[in-house]
Amino acid sequence: MTSRILSYLNRSAKENVQQAILKAKQAESYHALLSLTEERALEQATKVDAGEITGRLAGVPFVAKDNILTFGGKTTAASKMLEDFTSPLQATVIEKLEAEGAICIGKANLDAFAHGGSTENSAFGPTKNAKDPMRVAGGSSGGSAVAVALDIVPFALGTDTGGSIRQPASFNGVVGFKPTYGMVSRYGVVAMGSSTDVIGPITNSIADSELVLEVIQGADPKDMTTLPSYFKPISSAKPGKIGLIKEHMSDNIDPSVLAQTRIAVEQLEKAGYSVEEVSLPMIEHALAMYYIIVPAEVSSNLARYDGVRYGHRSDNAQDLAALYGMTRSEGFEDENKRRIMIGAYVLSSGFFDAYYLQAQKARTLLIDQFRTVFEKYDALIGPVSPTPAFRLNENTKDPIKMYLTDTLTVPANLVGCPAISIPFGSTPEGLPIGVQLMTWREQDAKLLALARELEGKA
Amino acid sequence: MWEMTIGIECHVQLATKTKLFSPADNDSRNAEPNSKVHPVDYALPGMLPVLNEEAVRLAVRAGKALNSQIANISRFDRKHYFYPDLPKGYQTTQMYQPIIIGGKVDAPLDDGSTLSVRLHHAHMEEDAGKLTHTGSYSLVDLNRAGTPLIEIVSEPDIHSPAEARAYATELYNLMTFAGVTHGDLYHGNMRFDVNLSVAKVGSDQLGTRTETKNLNSFRSIERAAQYEFNRQVALLEAGEKVTQETRGWDDDTGKTISQRSKEDAQDYRYMPDPDIPPLVLSQQDIAMMQDGMPVMPGEYRQNWLSLDLDKSVINTVLSHPSVAATAESVRTAYGNEAAKRVFNWFASAGEFDKSAVESGTVGSRRLGKLAQMVGENKLSSTGAKEVFFALFEEQNLSKTVAEIAESMQLIQISDESAIIAVVEQVLASESSQKAVEDIRAGNDKAIGFLVGQVMKQSKGRANPALAQKLIRERL
């Protein structure tokens, strides 16, 4: 696939921005964006056109998931809690992109605080699927994926805590890349699960993901968990050994998804790779670990939203306890509350050892298993989501069913390794299907090169 | 008979330039409320902690002063509770793997013996902000939020209010001498929590304890311990039970007050902090951080044994690191005799400007010279003490000790001819005749009266030894 980003370079930044904003307005019915940062975007465009800002992404418009702090408008995390919140500073990723001339034109919809897999948990209404508006966009980076799929912008930033970049990318037929944990600074990104949160690109091509990753990677003195820059795109991967994850090819997976995954395997074999089925028994427990560890971190990270310093504050409270209770009751969505309660429960005295600690021990075993497998295999392959995009409201009444849609994506987050969702064909009804590839940590370049073998080859 | 058992937790504010996890100024004394606050400190969404390396270095040095082990791997944890002075909704602390393990503090007691208190551990953590309650609302000041602390947790090795005071005092000495804290007790640089229980003497079981929190003076520690002991004994003797609870101290009434019972104790839902990687320190890192440690009080005490001074004198000199260091410099450069004079000046001075000693304005050279002048009979000991105080005065900053003594007319007269005149005048006077008779009759004590008269007439400037010699020659 050719780079969409390259076609924006060497054009008037102002025209790029105006066009993107026009497209965004035309596509309003999809509700991909929560706000446009038009004024600031035009200011930036003027600077780029005047040559005051130059760089690898000069004049390229993009959208940022609305849990990433930016200037030019509000950062709401799609929650009532931050409905009127404007940030005094920008996230490191935004600063890096702006330094290279990229221009943020709007903020993309998400599940409130990134809790969800359909963008239906947004306090401001769901985003609709780019291919079928009766279906969900996926999530939580649903708005980002749809904005790219509708070609409003050539790239969008998403965040991926348990699949939130890859799953919506697969639902909308675009490329979603979850980098190695620590490759991209989390500074200025509303925290969800601190030990698994990563920021990554959603694009139409692998080449565009590489362009964005080169800019946003690197150690950040403001984020102790970042890694020094190591990412350098490579044109092609050396054919090697790939493992097909046995546990992810079960009967619980939609037949058309299984079929596309098998075709992808054949494609890789044709390209000279040897693919064999590999079992990672701990992967069966990944979802259980995830829904203990991440809610624990969520309950902690969301404790700051108390109505005292910023954000929503209940008007009805008469004392401190009520201020906390009512502010949080009014400001959070049901799914936020559910995760806060699960998290508080697994951390509480008497349950900590049985749940949180046990889950962390299991996570260590999972990581060990991945490490061992990657000693033998260059990459792992499997589906991204058990199903293609489901219908709006299909799963909203059943949180467990919704959680199960994360089954195939959470292992990479728990392990911290990079993973990509590459569009690979569609269902008979025409719904996009994604295939997932993973490598060991810091092998992001190899992973992208490998994914190229599948790009546009369905 | 009842016996008390005390363990003390002490929070020490580290003297770093910036806060534990943010670049905000760590010194907010006299600052406008909320003027020393970074987005990390007020917990803006998306903010992340960056561990202050200087705070780690100071903690590691504190560990050395406490004779502790430094952990090669320590971690930070989140302690959750909701309160307006806690912006993140959790305090970042070290619950499971603290940086400082074990240790021992040897505190000198008034009777000359030493109390040895074992330490359980000490951990790093951040301070919370401050609330001011004003009737129907409260004001939040986050200047102190994020200030680096170490909390030093002792074993229950303390058994009297005096011991509690001695331990706290020595801990204060160790922390200020190690240079890890400014030690400003008024601004809460060190705060003590006293855990106390009572049991029958000889009992192998400890009683129910209370924790009296936030004591910030040595006197209040001693008083609070005594009050709690009396209160608990009274309860037990009346057949009642001691409630496990947190108590506060009212310095005005001299009483402890119940604040929170164990039933209200919160579940802090501790969790390892995923934003802060484990703190890994090699033995080499630790050695480098502990390099160039200042002399600790215990070593000074050893060095000063030969001075044969009263414990209270030594303790006063040890009350401030720069005073101790200055006194020690006098000892090594000018010898024991000069040092003893300097020690006594400091000990009897009461309040004096310690910053002048710290800055070196009143330093070992001037003090040593001053002490030497006494040894050389150029100054009387009373005169020298007057000059000692004059050293602190601003108009004397650029003057030598001799110039100051001269300008104060305190230089002793050691010129015989000048003193002879005074001696002869005194011997001739009517009021001296009885003393002269007594001496001639063999009562030598009366010579003191005559010397005193000479001193009086010379306004204290005559060399008393010389005066005595001249008097004897004339009788």
Interface residues (C-beta under 8 A of the other chain):
Chain A: I68 L69 T75 A77 L82 F85 S87 P88 L89 A91 R186 Y187 G188 V189 V190 A191 G193 S194 S195 P221 K222 D223 M224 T225 A296 E297 S299 S300 L302 A303 R304 D306 V308 R309 Y310 L320 Y324 A344 L347 S348 S349 F352 Y356
Chain B: P39 Y42 A43 L44 P45 G46 M47 L48 P49 V50 L51 R78 H80 F82 P84 P87 K88 G89 Y90 V140 D267 R269 Y270 M271 P274 D275 I276 P277
